[in-house]
Amino acid sequence: MADDRATAGPDLASFDQFLTLDIRCGTILEVLPFPQARKPAFKLVIDFGPEIGQKKSSAQITTLYAPKTLIGRQVMAVVNLPPRQIGPFMSEVLTLGVSDAAGAIVLVAPDQPTPDGSRLH
């Protein structure tokens, strides 16, 4: 059987590579200001259910979201990347978003309520 990388090209990921990412749904429990960030950001505490627990994330989402509108909101995040030091803050998960036409980050979220910790398929 041929190696997927041989035909995928340098900019394409194989399906097996995609499967190494663990993308889960979680609920935002806490939103804190992050004045030390180089770009405006919030510090988030997100609950990913009993298997993963609560994790912290830095998110550059201050243009479209206010802290009070984020509490209780479900988001998607990559939960198996190494923690990343962002100034004085250790970000444990990568909260996912896409850029709108103006470049502001729009959060990626399920369109129906799902259990915290649900995996993206």
The first five atom37 places (N, CA, C, CB, O) and aatype in JSON, in Angstrom:
{
  "aatype": [12, 0, 3, 3, 1, 0, 16, 0, 7, 14, 3, 10, 0, 15, 13, 3, 5, 13, 10, 16, 10, 3, 9, 1, 4, 7, 16, 9, 10, 6, 19, 10, 14, 13, 14, 5, 0, 1, 11, 14, 0, 13, 11, 10, 19, 9, 3, 13, 7, 14, 6, 9, 7, 5, 11, 11, 15, 15, 0, 5, 9, 16, 16, 10, 18, 0, 14, 11, 16, 10, 9, 7, 1, 5, 19, 12, 0, 19, 19, 2, 10, 14, 14, 1, 5, 9, 7, 14, 13, 12, 15, 6, 19, 10, 16, 10, 7, 19, 15, 3, 0, 0, 7, 0, 9, 19, 10, 19, 0, 14, 3, 5, 14, 16, 14, 3, 7, 15, 1, 10, 8],
  "atom_mask": [
    [1, 1, 1, 1, 1],
    [1, 1, 1, 1, 1],
    [1, 1, 1, 1, 1],
    [1, 1, 1, 1, 1],
    [1, 1, 1, 1, 1],
    [1, 1, 1, 1, 1],
    [1, 1, 1, 1, 1],
    [1, 1, 1, 1, 1],
    [1, 1, 1, 0, 1],
    [1, 1, 1, 1, 1],
    [1, 1, 1, 1, 1],
    [1, 1, 1, 1, 1],
    [1, 1, 1, 1, 1],
    [1, 1, 1, 1, 1],
    [1, 1, 1, 1, 1],
    [1, 1, 1, 1, 1],
    [1, 1, 1, 1, 1],
    [1, 1, 1, 1, 1],
    [1, 1, 1, 1, 1],
    [1, 1, 1, 1, 1],
    [1, 1, 1, 1, 1],
    [1, 1, 1, 1, 1],
    [1, 1, 1, 1, 1],
    [1, 1, 1, 1, 1],
    [1, 1, 1, 1, 1],
    [1, 1, 1, 0, 1],
    [1, 1, 1, 1, 1],
    [1, 1, 1, 1, 1],
    [1, 1, 1, 1, 1],
    [1, 1, 1, 1, 1],
    [1, 1, 1, 1, 1],
    [1, 1, 1, 1, 1],
    [1, 1, 1, 1, 1],
    [1, 1, 1, 1, 1],
    [1, 1, 1, 1, 1],
    [1, 1, 1, 1, 1],
    [1, 1, 1, 1, 1],
    [1, 1, 1, 1, 1],
    [1, 1, 1, 1, 1],
    [1, 1, 1, 1, 1],
    [1, 1, 1, 1, 1],
    [1, 1, 1, 1, 1],
    [1, 1, 1, 1, 1],
    [1, 1, 1, 1, 1],
    [1, 1, 1, 1, 1],
    [1, 1, 1, 1, 1],
    [1, 1, 1, 1, 1],
    [1, 1, 1, 1, 1],
    [1, 1, 1, 0, 1],
    [1, 1, 1, 1, 1],
    [1, 1, 1, 1, 1],
    [1, 1, 1, 1, 1],
    [1, 1, 1, 0, 1],
    [1, 1, 1, 1, 1],
    [1, 1, 1, 1, 1],
    [1, 1, 1, 1, 1],
    [1, 1, 1, 1, 1],
    [1, 1, 1, 1, 1],
    [1, 1, 1, 1, 1],
    [1, 1, 1, 1, 1],
    [1, 1, 1, 1, 1],
    [1, 1, 1, 1, 1],
    [1, 1, 1, 1, 1],
    [1, 1, 1, 1, 1],
    [1, 1, 1, 1, 1],
    [1, 1, 1, 1, 1],
    [1, 1, 1, 1, 1],
    [1, 1, 1, 1, 1],
    [1, 1, 1, 1, 1],
    [1, 1, 1, 1, 1],
    [1, 1, 1, 1, 1],
    [1, 1, 1, 0, 1],
    [1, 1, 1, 1, 1],
    [1, 1, 1, 1, 1],
    [1, 1, 1, 1, 1],
    [1, 1, 1, 1, 1],
    [1, 1, 1, 1, 1],
    [1, 1, 1, 1, 1],
    [1, 1, 1, 1, 1],
    [1, 1, 1, 1, 1],
    [1, 1, 1, 1, 1],
    [1, 1, 1, 1, 1],
    [1, 1, 1, 1, 1],
    [1, 1, 1, 1, 1],
    [1, 1, 1, 1, 1],
    [1, 1, 1, 1, 1],
    [1, 1, 1, 0, 1],
    [1, 1, 1, 1, 1],
    [1, 1, 1, 1, 1],
    [1, 1, 1, 1, 1],
    [1, 1, 1, 1, 1],
    [1, 1, 1, 1, 1],
    [1, 1, 1, 1, 1],
    [1, 1, 1, 1, 1],
    [1, 1, 1, 1, 1],
    [1, 1, 1, 1, 1],
    [1, 1, 1, 0, 1],
    [1, 1, 1, 1, 1],
    [1, 1, 1, 1, 1],
    [1, 1, 1, 1, 1],
    [1, 1, 1, 1, 1],
    [1, 1, 1, 1, 1],
    [1, 1, 1, 0, 1],
    [1, 1, 1, 1, 1],
    [1, 1, 1, 1, 1],
    [1, 1, 1, 1, 1],
    [1, 1, 1, 1, 1],
    [1, 1, 1, 1, 1],
    [1, 1, 1, 1, 1],
    [1, 1, 1, 1, 1],
    [1, 1, 1, 1, 1],
    [1, 1, 1, 1, 1],
    [1, 1, 1, 1, 1],
    [1, 1, 1, 1, 1],
    [1, 1, 1, 1, 1],
    [1, 1, 1, 1, 1],
    [1, 1, 1, 0, 1],
    [1, 1, 1, 1, 1],
    [1, 1, 1, 1, 1],
    [1, 1, 1, 1, 1],
    [1, 1, 1, 1, 1]
  ],
  "atom_positions": [
    [[0.85, -1.19, 0.0], [0.0, 0.0, 0.0], [0.89, 1.24, 0.0], [-0.96, 0.0, 1.23], [1.87, 1.3, 0.74]],
    [[0.55, 2.21, -0.82], [1.35, 3.43, -0.95], [1.22, 4.3, 0.28], [0.93, 4.21, -2.2], [0.18, 4.32, 0.95]],
    [[2.28, 5.03, 0.57], [2.28, 5.99, 1.67], [1.45, 7.2, 1.26], [3.75, 6.41, 2.04], [1.67, 7.75, 0.19]],
    [[0.49, 7.62, 2.1], [-0.36, 8.77, 1.8], [0.44, 10.03, 1.51], [-1.31, 9.04, 2.96], [0.03, 10.84, 0.67]],
    [[1.58, 10.21, 2.17], [2.38, 11.41, 1.99], [2.97, 11.5, 0.59], [3.49, 11.45, 3.02], [3.21, 12.6, 0.1]],
    [[3.2, 10.36, -0.06], [3.81, 10.37, -1.38], [2.92, 11.04, -2.41], [4.14, 8.95, -1.81], [3.43, 11.66, -3.34]],
    [[1.62, 10.93, -2.29], [0.7, 11.52, -3.26], [0.02, 12.77, -2.73], [-0.35, 10.5, -3.65], [-0.62, 13.48, -3.51]],
    [[0.14, 13.07, -1.45], [-0.58, 14.2, -0.86], [0.03, 15.54, -1.22], [-0.62, 14.05, 0.63], [-0.7, 16.53, -1.29]],
    [[1.31, 15.62, -1.45], [1.96, 16.89, -1.7], [2.37, 17.56, -0.41], [0.0, 0.0, 0.0], [1.93, 17.15, 0.67]],
    [[3.22, 18.59, -0.49], [3.77, 19.2, 0.72], [2.76, 19.96, 1.57], [4.87, 20.13, 0.35], [2.97, 20.12, 2.77]],
    [[1.65, 20.45, 0.98], [0.7, 21.26, 1.73], [-0.53, 20.48, 2.18], [0.27, 22.43, 0.9], [-1.42, 21.05, 2.82]],
    [[-0.6, 19.21, 1.87], [-1.75, 18.4, 2.23], [-1.42, 17.5, 3.41], [-2.23, 17.57, 1.04], [-0.31, 16.98, 3.5]],
    [[-2.38, 17.33, 4.29], [-2.22, 16.42, 5.42], [-2.89, 15.1, 5.07], [-2.81, 17.02, 6.73], [-3.89, 15.06, 4.36]],
    [[-2.35, 14.03, 5.58], [-3.0, 12.74, 5.4], [-4.15, 12.61, 6.39], [-1.98, 11.57, 5.57], [-4.21, 13.34, 7.38]],
    [[-5.04, 11.69, 6.12], [-6.14, 11.45, 7.05], [-5.6, 11.01, 8.41], [-7.11, 10.4, 6.48], [-6.14, 11.41, 9.44]],
    [[-4.56, 10.2, 8.41], [-3.96, 9.75, 9.67], [-3.41, 10.94, 10.46], [-2.84, 8.73, 9.41], [-3.5, 10.95, 11.69]],
    [[-2.85, 11.92, 9.78], [-2.37, 13.11, 10.48], [-3.53, 13.88, 11.1], [-1.59, 14.02, 9.52], [-3.43, 14.34, 12.24]],
    [[-4.61, 14.01, 10.37], [-5.8, 14.68, 10.91], [-6.28, 13.98, 12.18], [-6.94, 14.71, 9.87], [-6.65, 14.64, 13.16]],
    [[-6.27, 12.65, 12.17], [-6.76, 11.89, 13.32], [-5.92, 12.1, 14.57], [-6.81, 10.43, 12.98], [-6.38, 11.79, 15.67]],
    [[-4.7, 12.61, 14.43], [-3.88, 12.86, 15.62], [-4.37, 14.07, 16.41], [-2.42, 13.06, 15.22], [-4.05, 14.21, 17.58]],
    [[-5.17, 14.94, 15.76], [-5.72, 16.1, 16.47], [-6.96, 15.68, 17.25], [-6.06, 17.25, 15.48], [-7.86, 15.04, 16.7]],
    [[-6.99, 16.03, 18.51], [-8.15, 15.73, 19.37], [-8.92, 17.03, 19.57], [-7.7, 15.11, 20.76], [-8.56, 17.86, 20.4]],
    [[-10.0, 17.2, 18.79], [-10.8, 18.41, 18.82], [-12.08, 18.12, 19.57], [-11.1, 18.94, 17.39], [-12.86, 17.24, 19.19]],
    [[-12.3, 18.86, 20.65], [-13.43, 18.6, 21.55], [-14.26, 19.85, 21.77], [-12.93, 18.07, 22.9], [-13.8, 20.98, 21.58]],
    [[-15.5, 19.61, 22.19], [-16.42, 20.67, 22.57], [-16.29, 20.92, 24.07], [-17.88, 20.3, 22.19], [-16.15, 19.98, 24.86]],
    [[-16.33, 22.18, 24.46], [-16.3, 22.54, 25.87], [-17.13, 23.78, 26.12], [0.0, 0.0, 0.0], [-17.47, 24.51, 25.2]],
    [[-17.44, 24.0, 27.39], [-18.23, 25.17, 27.8], [-17.34, 26.16, 28.54], [-19.44, 24.74, 28.69], [-16.62, 25.78, 29.46]],
    [[-17.41, 27.42, 28.14], [-16.62, 28.46, 28.79], [-17.21, 28.74, 30.17], [-16.59, 29.76, 27.93], [-18.39, 29.07, 30.3]],
    [[-16.38, 28.6, 31.2], [-16.8, 28.82, 32.58], [-16.38, 30.2, 33.1], [-16.22, 27.74, 33.47], [-17.07, 30.81, 33.91]],
    [[-15.22, 30.67, 32.62], [-14.65, 31.9, 33.16], [-13.94, 32.65, 32.05], [-13.68, 31.6, 34.34], [-13.29, 32.05, 31.19]],
    [[-14.06, 33.99, 32.08], [-13.38, 34.85, 31.12], [-12.69, 35.95, 31.9], [-14.38, 35.44, 30.06], [-13.32, 36.68, 32.67]],
    [[-11.38, 36.07, 31.71], [-10.59, 37.08, 32.4], [-9.88, 37.97, 31.4], [-9.58, 36.43, 33.36], [-9.53, 37.51, 30.31]],
    [[-9.65, 39.23, 31.75], [-8.87, 40.1, 30.86], [-7.43, 39.58, 30.79], [-8.9, 41.59, 31.36], [-6.94, 38.91, 31.7]],
    [[-6.76, 39.91, 29.7], [-5.36, 39.5, 29.51], [-4.56, 40.7, 29.01], [-5.24, 38.29, 28.51], [-4.14, 40.73, 27.85]],
    [[-4.35, 41.71, 29.89], [-3.7, 42.95, 29.45], [-2.25, 42.76, 29.02], [-3.76, 43.96, 30.56], [-1.71, 43.61, 28.31]],
    [[-1.6, 41.68, 29.44], [-0.19, 41.45, 29.09], [-0.02, 40.89, 27.68], [0.45, 40.52, 30.09], [1.1, 40.84, 27.17]],
    [[-1.09, 40.45, 27.04], [-1.0, 39.88, 25.7], [-0.59, 40.95, 24.7], [-2.35, 39.24, 25.28], [-0.99, 42.1, 24.81]],
    [[0.23, 40.56, 23.71], [0.66, 41.5, 22.67], [-0.52, 41.97, 21.82], [1.73, 40.85, 21.78], [-0.6, 43.15, 21.46]],
    [[-1.43, 41.05, 21.49], [-2.66, 41.38, 20.78], [-3.8, 41.21, 21.76], [-2.85, 40.48, 19.49], [-3.75, 40.31, 22.61]],
    [[-4.84, 42.04, 21.69], [-5.95, 41.93, 22.65], [-6.5, 40.5, 22.72], [-7.07, 42.91, 22.27], [-6.8, 39.88, 21.7]],
    [[-6.64, 40.01, 23.95], [-7.08, 38.63, 24.16], [-7.77, 38.5, 25.51], [-5.9, 37.66, 24.06], [-7.64, 39.35, 26.38]],
    [[-8.49, 37.39, 25.64], [-9.06, 36.99, 26.93], [-8.38, 35.71, 27.38], [-10.6, 36.8, 26.83], [-7.89, 34.93, 26.56]],
    [[-8.36, 35.5, 28.69], [-8.0, 34.2, 29.26], [-9.31, 33.47, 29.52], [-7.14, 34.35, 30.6], [-10.2, 33.99, 30.19]],
    [[-9.43, 32.27, 28.98], [-10.65, 31.48, 29.14], [-10.37, 30.26, 30.01], [-11.2, 31.05, 27.77], [-9.28, 29.68, 29.95]],
    [[-11.35, 29.86, 30.8], [-11.36, 28.56, 31.47], [-12.52, 27.8, 30.85], [-11.5, 28.68, 33.06], [-13.67, 28.24, 30.9]],
    [[-12.21, 26.64, 30.25], [-13.19, 25.87, 29.49], [-13.33, 24.49, 30.11], [-12.78, 25.78, 28.0], [-12.34, 23.83, 30.4]],
    [[-14.57, 24.04, 30.31], [-14.85, 22.71, 30.85], [-15.05, 21.73, 29.7], [-16.11, 22.74, 31.78], [-15.96, 21.89, 28.89]],
    [[-14.19, 20.7, 29.64], [-14.28, 19.67, 28.62], [-14.81, 18.35, 29.18], [-12.92, 19.44, 27.99], [-14.56, 17.28, 28.61]],
    [[-15.54, 18.42, 30.27], [-16.16, 17.22, 30.82], [-15.22, 16.44, 31.72], [0.0, 0.0, 0.0], [-14.06, 16.81, 31.9]],
    [[-15.73, 15.32, 32.29], [-14.97, 14.59, 33.3], [-13.69, 13.92, 32.78], [-15.84, 13.55, 33.9], [-12.75, 13.76, 33.55]],
    [[-13.64, 13.54, 31.53], [-12.45, 12.87, 31.0], [-11.25, 13.81, 30.89], [-12.75, 12.27, 29.63], [-10.12, 13.42, 31.18]],
    [[-11.49, 15.04, 30.46], [-10.41, 16.01, 30.23], [-10.35, 17.06, 31.32], [-10.59, 16.68, 28.87], [-9.26, 17.48, 31.71]],
    [[-11.49, 17.48, 31.81], [-11.54, 18.48, 32.88], [-11.5, 19.9, 32.35], [0.0, 0.0, 0.0], [-11.77, 20.15, 31.18]],
    [[-11.15, 20.82, 33.23], [-11.08, 22.24, 32.89], [-9.7, 22.57, 32.37], [-11.44, 23.11, 34.11], [-8.69, 22.14, 32.93]],
    [[-9.66, 23.35, 31.3], [-8.39, 23.77, 30.69], [-8.44, 25.26, 30.43], [-8.11, 22.99, 29.38], [-9.51, 25.85, 30.29]],
    [[-7.25, 25.88, 30.38], [-7.12, 27.31, 30.13], [-6.7, 27.56, 28.68], [-6.09, 27.94, 31.1], [-5.98, 26.76, 28.07]],
    [[-7.18, 28.69, 28.14], [-6.84, 29.05, 26.78], [-6.78, 30.56, 26.66], [-7.85, 28.47, 25.77], [-7.59, 31.28, 27.25]],
    [[-5.82, 31.05, 25.88], [-5.79, 32.46, 25.5], [-6.48, 32.56, 24.15], [-4.32, 33.03, 25.46], [-6.18, 31.79, 23.24]],
    [[-7.39, 33.53, 24.01], [-8.14, 33.66, 22.76], [-8.23, 35.12, 22.35], [-9.55, 33.05, 22.9], [-8.65, 35.97, 23.14]],
    [[-7.84, 35.41, 21.12], [-7.88, 36.76, 20.57], [-9.26, 37.03, 19.98], [-6.77, 36.97, 19.5], [-9.41, 37.14, 18.76]],
    [[-10.25, 37.12, 20.85], [-11.64, 37.24, 20.42], [-12.32, 38.49, 20.97], [-12.41, 36.01, 20.85], [-13.54, 38.55, 21.04]],
    [[-11.52, 39.48, 21.37], [-12.07, 40.66, 22.04], [-12.85, 41.58, 21.11], [-10.96, 41.44, 22.68], [-13.65, 42.39, 21.59]],
    [[-12.66, 41.49, 19.8], [-13.36, 42.38, 18.87], [-14.85, 42.07, 18.81], [-12.74, 42.26, 17.48], [-15.68, 42.99, 18.79]],
    [[-15.2, 40.79, 18.78], [-16.6, 40.4, 18.58], [-17.31, 39.93, 19.84], [-16.66, 39.32, 17.56], [-18.54, 39.79, 19.84]],
    [[-16.57, 39.68, 20.92], [-17.18, 39.09, 22.11], [-16.85, 39.88, 23.36], [-16.72, 37.64, 22.27], [-15.73, 40.38, 23.52]],
    [[-17.83, 39.99, 24.24], [-17.64, 40.57, 25.57], [-17.63, 39.42, 26.57], [-18.77, 41.62, 25.91], [-18.29, 38.4, 26.35]],
    [[-16.89, 39.55, 27.68], [-16.81, 38.45, 28.64], [-18.17, 37.89, 29.06], [-16.08, 38.9, 29.85], [-18.34, 36.67, 29.12]],
    [[-19.14, 38.76, 29.34], [-20.43, 38.27, 29.83], [-21.18, 37.45, 28.78], [-21.3, 39.43, 30.27], [-22.02, 36.62, 29.13]],
    [[-20.9, 37.68, 27.49], [-21.57, 36.91, 26.44], [-20.9, 35.55, 26.2], [-21.59, 37.7, 25.14], [-21.46, 34.69, 25.51]],
    [[-19.72, 35.36, 26.76], [-18.98, 34.11, 26.54], [-19.26, 33.05, 27.6], [-17.5, 34.4, 26.51], [-19.17, 31.85, 27.31]],
    [[-19.61, 33.47, 28.81], [-19.88, 32.51, 29.89], [-21.03, 31.59, 29.48], [-20.21, 33.25, 31.23], [-22.1, 32.06, 29.1]],
    [[-20.8, 30.29, 29.57], [-21.82, 29.31, 29.23], [-21.86, 28.94, 27.75], [0.0, 0.0, 0.0], [-22.61, 28.04, 27.35]],
    [[-21.07, 29.6, 26.96], [-21.04, 29.33, 25.52], [-20.16, 28.11, 25.22], [-20.52, 30.57, 24.74], [-19.1, 27.95, 25.82]],
    [[-20.62, 27.27, 24.31], [-19.81, 26.12, 23.89], [-18.89, 26.52, 22.75], [-20.72, 24.94, 23.47], [-19.27, 27.29, 21.87]],
    [[-17.67, 25.99, 22.78], [-16.66, 26.24, 21.76], [-15.96, 24.93, 21.42], [-15.63, 27.3, 22.24], [-16.08, 23.94, 22.14]],
    [[-15.24, 24.95, 20.32], [-14.42, 23.81, 19.92], [-12.96, 24.17, 20.14], [-14.68, 23.4, 18.44], [-12.55, 25.31, 19.93]],
    [[-12.16, 23.18, 20.57], [-10.75, 23.42, 20.82], [-9.94, 22.16, 20.58], [-10.53, 23.92, 22.26], [-10.44, 21.04, 20.74]],
    [[-8.69, 22.35, 20.19], [-7.74, 21.24, 20.1], [-7.18, 21.04, 21.5], [-6.59, 21.52, 19.03], [-6.59, 21.95, 22.08]],
    [[-7.38, 19.84, 22.05], [-7.01, 19.6, 23.45], [-5.73, 18.8, 23.62], [-8.12, 18.9, 24.15], [-5.31, 18.55, 24.75]],
    [[-5.09, 18.38, 22.52], [-3.89, 17.55, 22.67], [-2.64, 18.17, 22.07], [-4.13, 16.2, 22.05], [-1.72, 17.45, 21.68]],
    [[-2.59, 19.49, 21.98], [-1.35, 20.17, 21.62], [-0.56, 20.44, 22.91], [-1.64, 21.51, 20.85], [-1.14, 20.51, 23.99]],
    [[0.75, 20.58, 22.8], [1.52, 20.92, 24.0], [1.09, 22.29, 24.54], [3.03, 20.91, 23.71], [0.74, 23.17, 23.75]],
    [[1.12, 22.48, 25.85], [0.81, 23.81, 26.4], [1.74, 24.86, 25.79], [0.94, 23.81, 27.96], [2.89, 24.56, 25.44]],
    [[1.23, 26.09, 25.67], [2.02, 27.16, 25.05], [2.06, 28.36, 25.99], [1.43, 27.56, 23.68], [1.02, 28.86, 26.42]],
    [[3.27, 28.82, 26.28], [3.45, 29.99, 27.14], [3.17, 31.24, 26.33], [4.89, 30.03, 27.73], [3.82, 31.5, 25.32]],
    [[2.19, 32.03, 26.77], [1.86, 33.29, 26.12], [2.02, 34.37, 27.18], [0.39, 33.28, 25.52], [1.14, 34.59, 28.0]],
    [[3.16, 35.04, 27.15], [3.5, 35.99, 28.21], [3.52, 35.26, 29.54], [0.0, 0.0, 0.0], [4.18, 34.23, 29.66]],
    [[2.83, 35.78, 30.55], [2.83, 35.13, 31.85], [1.79, 34.01, 31.98], [2.59, 36.16, 32.92], [1.62, 33.44, 33.06]],
    [[1.1, 33.68, 30.89], [-0.03, 32.75, 30.92], [0.31, 31.47, 30.15], [-1.3, 33.41, 30.34], [0.89, 31.53, 29.07]],
    [[-0.06, 30.31, 30.73], [0.13, 29.04, 30.05], [-1.19, 28.61, 29.43], [0.67, 27.95, 31.03], [-2.13, 28.27, 30.15]],
    [[-1.26, 28.63, 28.1], [-2.46, 28.22, 27.37], [-2.38, 26.71, 27.15], [-2.6, 28.99, 26.01], [-1.4, 26.22, 26.58]],
    [[-3.41, 25.98, 27.6], [-3.39, 24.52, 27.57], [-4.11, 23.92, 26.37], [-4.0, 23.98, 28.82], [-3.86, 22.77, 26.0]],
    [[-5.01, 24.68, 25.75], [-5.76, 24.2, 24.57], [-5.81, 25.32, 23.55], [-7.2, 23.72, 24.96], [-5.66, 26.49, 23.89]],
    [[-6.04, 24.97, 22.29], [-6.18, 25.94, 21.22], [-7.66, 26.07, 20.88], [-5.36, 25.53, 19.97], [-8.25, 25.18, 20.27]],
    [[-8.26, 27.19, 21.3], [-9.65, 27.47, 20.99], [-9.74, 27.83, 19.51], [-10.23, 28.62, 21.88], [-8.96, 28.65, 19.03]],
    [[-10.68, 27.21, 18.8], [-10.75, 27.36, 17.35], [-11.66, 28.5, 16.92], [-11.22, 26.08, 16.73], [-12.72, 28.73, 17.51]],
    [[-11.24, 29.21, 15.89], [-12.01, 30.29, 15.32], [-11.62, 30.5, 13.87], [0.0, 0.0, 0.0], [-10.61, 29.98, 13.4]],
    [[-12.43, 31.26, 13.18], [-12.15, 31.65, 11.8], [-12.23, 33.16, 11.7], [-13.14, 30.96, 10.8], [-12.92, 33.8, 12.49]],
    [[-11.53, 33.73, 10.72], [-11.55, 35.18, 10.53], [-12.76, 35.6, 9.71], [-10.26, 35.65, 9.84], [-13.1, 34.97, 8.71]],
    [[-13.41, 36.68, 10.16], [-14.49, 37.24, 9.35], [-13.87, 38.14, 8.28], [-15.51, 38.03, 10.24], [-12.65, 38.2, 8.16]],
    [[-14.7, 38.82, 7.5], [-14.21, 39.65, 6.39], [-13.27, 40.76, 6.87], [-15.38, 40.26, 5.65], [-12.4, 41.2, 6.11]],
    [[-13.44, 41.22, 8.1], [-12.6, 42.29, 8.64], [-11.39, 41.75, 9.4], [-13.42, 43.17, 9.56], [-10.56, 42.53, 9.88]],
    [[-11.27, 40.44, 9.52], [-10.14, 39.84, 10.22], [-10.39, 39.53, 11.68], [0.0, 0.0, 0.0], [-9.5, 39.01, 12.36]],
    [[-11.57, 39.82, 12.19], [-11.9, 39.49, 13.59], [-12.17, 38.0, 13.69], [-13.13, 40.32, 14.08], [-12.67, 37.38, 12.75]],
    [[-11.85, 37.43, 14.85], [-12.01, 35.99, 15.05], [-13.44, 35.66, 15.49], [-11.0, 35.47, 16.1], [-13.96, 36.24, 16.45]],
    [[-14.06, 34.73, 14.77], [-15.38, 34.19, 15.06], [-15.18, 32.79, 15.61], [-16.32, 34.2, 13.79], [-14.55, 31.96, 14.96]],
    [[-15.71, 32.52, 16.79], [-15.53, 31.21, 17.42], [-16.21, 30.09, 16.63], [-16.08, 31.24, 18.83], [-17.28, 30.27, 16.05]],
    [[-15.56, 28.93, 16.62], [-16.15, 27.72, 16.04], [-16.87, 26.99, 17.15], [-15.05, 26.8, 15.37], [-16.3, 26.74, 18.21]],
    [[-18.15, 26.66, 16.92], [-18.97, 26.03, 17.96], [-20.01, 25.12, 17.33], [-19.65, 27.11, 18.84], [-20.4, 25.33, 16.18]],
    [[-20.47, 24.11, 18.07], [-21.56, 23.28, 17.55], [-22.83, 24.12, 17.45], [-21.79, 22.03, 18.45], [-23.01, 25.06, 18.22]],
    [[-23.71, 23.78, 16.49], [-24.94, 24.56, 16.37], [-26.09, 23.98, 17.19], [-25.34, 24.63, 14.92], [-27.2, 24.51, 17.17]],
    [[-25.82, 22.91, 17.91], [-26.77, 22.33, 18.86], [-25.99, 22.04, 20.15], [-27.46, 21.01, 18.27], [-24.79, 21.77, 20.08]],
    [[-26.65, 22.08, 21.32], [-25.94, 21.73, 22.56], [-25.4, 20.3, 22.49], [-26.86, 21.89, 23.78], [-26.09, 19.38, 22.05]],
    [[-24.16, 20.13, 22.93], [-23.54, 18.8, 22.97], [-22.87, 18.61, 24.32], [-22.5, 18.62, 21.82], [-22.53, 19.59, 24.98]],
    [[-22.69, 17.36, 24.75], [-21.99, 17.15, 26.03], [-20.57, 17.66, 25.98], [-21.99, 15.67, 26.41], [-19.88, 17.49, 24.98]],
    [[-20.13, 18.31, 27.07], [-18.74, 18.76, 27.14], [-17.82, 17.55, 26.98], [-18.46, 19.5, 28.49], [-18.03, 16.5, 27.59]],
    [[-16.8, 17.74, 26.17], [-15.86, 16.66, 25.9], [-16.18, 15.89, 24.63], [0.0, 0.0, 0.0], [-15.4, 15.02, 24.23]],
    [[-17.31, 16.21, 23.97], [-17.66, 15.52, 22.72], [-16.57, 15.78, 21.68], [-19.04, 15.99, 22.19], [-16.1, 16.9, 21.53]],
    [[-16.2, 14.72, 20.97], [-15.11, 14.82, 20.0], [-15.65, 15.14, 18.6], [-14.31, 13.51, 19.96], [-16.7, 14.66, 18.2]],
    [[-14.89, 15.98, 17.88], [-15.21, 16.28, 16.49], [-14.94, 15.04, 15.65], [-14.39, 17.49, 15.98], [-13.9, 14.4, 15.8]],
    [[-15.86, 14.71, 14.77], [-15.72, 13.56, 13.87], [-15.55, 14.05, 12.45], [-16.93, 12.6, 13.96], [-15.41, 13.25, 11.53]]
  ]
}
